[in-house]
């Protein structure tokens, strides 16, 4: 078995997580070996007694074998692959395994993350259209999270204006959340790229979405926040982007509008205010 195959198997196994898989990966590299026995893997991962028991039971189960067979039909990228994006590798907590559907080569393109409120206002809809439409003449890929509101608007405008688009989702590739975006997810998977850190069949979970956001913040060259309440998830994504040394921008709004509080705070803290698409292009292509 190759180390890459082991990494995928570990990602699909129960009882072992990101930290444990990382320990196994480092052990195999240090000793120039590929572990195959459940007991050896559990020891290298330094699993607790309870986790080791769950891992060994799953590793040897027919359900695990079926899981492996099911994922043979899915495009998979690992942190060991030559085309794993350098910017993601250098970001916070880089994913070890990603499941892909669509145009894998989009990961090598300059990417603009567009994030904002799920309860997007009519103002947000106008802003997304106004900012993204002129980018059609610029080689940039729009990346977002396919959530309700601003995310969905960003993907829709990208498709409308023939801009490449990437959606990082918080479910398995075969699960849609929210369901209202089912057709949008299908379109992005056909002409753009869907990315998930979660195996097929994985339902939405609260902790999946901050994890999904770190991937968006890691992949992009620049990020623009359209609308955000105070302490919103969009601000968390923006802070992750700042930690990754990405260019962070925000669209200003009325000082008495709850949906603009987060954006205005970002600008007050030093984020670049965005008034037109040129301000975005300057951050991705400073010499254009």
Secondary structure as UniProt FT lines:
FT   HELIX           3..12
FT   HELIX           18..31
FT   HELIX           38..45
FT   HELIX           49..59
FT   HELIX           62..70
FT   HELIX           71..73
FT   STRAND          75..78
FT   TURN            79..80
FT   TURN            82..83
FT   HELIX           86..89
FT   TURN            92..93
FT   STRAND          97..102
FT   HELIX           104..108
FT   STRAND          111..115
FT   HELIX           122..132
FT   HELIX           133..137
FT   STRAND          141..144
FT   TURN            148..149
FT   HELIX           150..160
FT   TURN            161..162
FT   STRAND          165..169
FT   TURN            173..174
FT   HELIX           179..181
FT   HELIX           182..191
FT   STRAND          193..196
FT   TURN            200..201
FT   HELIX           206..219
FT   STRAND          222..225
FT   TURN            230..231
FT   HELIX           233..243
FT   TURN            244..245
FT   STRAND          247..250
FT   TURN            255..256
FT   HELIX           258..260
FT   HELIX           261..268
FT   TURN            269..270
FT   STRAND          272..273
FT   HELIX           277..284
FT   TURN            286..287
//
